[in-house]
Amino acid sequence: MYYIYILKSEINGKYYIGSTNNIEDRIKRHNTGQSKYTSKYKPWKLIYSETYQNRSEACKRELEIKKYKGGIQFKNLLGL
């Protein structure tokens, strides 16, 4: 299984969109500073995820959501 996920920084409210095959481990790595971009904005909270059968589908959806970022579609996705 593969996942796309959206994290929100509890420090400044920034969002991070990613994909992985191990969501628990990936979030842990974001929150322990093992990811270069997200280390300065930790802690991160998982606010959204979707599950896919393969990496290709997950990556396609990740790119689609990244195009939404900051717009009405992104807010609708998160229920804001």
ChimeraX attribute file (.defattr): number of C-alpha atoms within 10 A of each C-alpha:
attribute: neighborCount
match mode: 1-to-1
recipient: residues
	/A:1	12
	/A:2	19
	/A:3	22
	/A:4	24
	/A:5	22
	/A:6	20
	/A:7	21
	/A:8	19
	/A:9	18
	/A:10	13
	/A:11	11
	/A:12	10
	/A:13	12
	/A:14	12
	/A:15	18
	/A:16	18
	/A:17	16
	/A:18	19
	/A:19	22
	/A:20	18
	/A:21	17
	/A:22	11
	/A:23	18
	/A:24	10
	/A:25	11
	/A:26	17
	/A:27	18
	/A:28	14
	/A:29	14
	/A:30	22
	/A:31	19
	/A:32	14
	/A:33	15
	/A:34	12
	/A:35	14
	/A:36	8
	/A:37	11
	/A:38	20
	/A:39	15
	/A:40	13
	/A:41	18
	/A:42	17
	/A:43	19
	/A:44	23
	/A:45	17
	/A:46	15
	/A:47	11
	/A:48	13
	/A:49	15
	/A:50	13
	/A:51	15
	/A:52	15
	/A:53	11
	/A:54	12
	/A:55	16
	/A:56	11
	/A:57	14
	/A:58	23
	/A:59	18
	/A:60	12
	/A:61	18
	/A:62	19
	/A:63	14
	/A:64	11
	/A:65	18
	/A:66	14
	/A:67	12
	/A:68	14
	/A:69	15
	/A:70	10
	/A:71	9
	/A:72	11
	/A:73	14
	/A:74	15
	/A:75	12
	/A:76	10
	/A:77	12
	/A:78	12
	/A:79	7
	/A:80	8
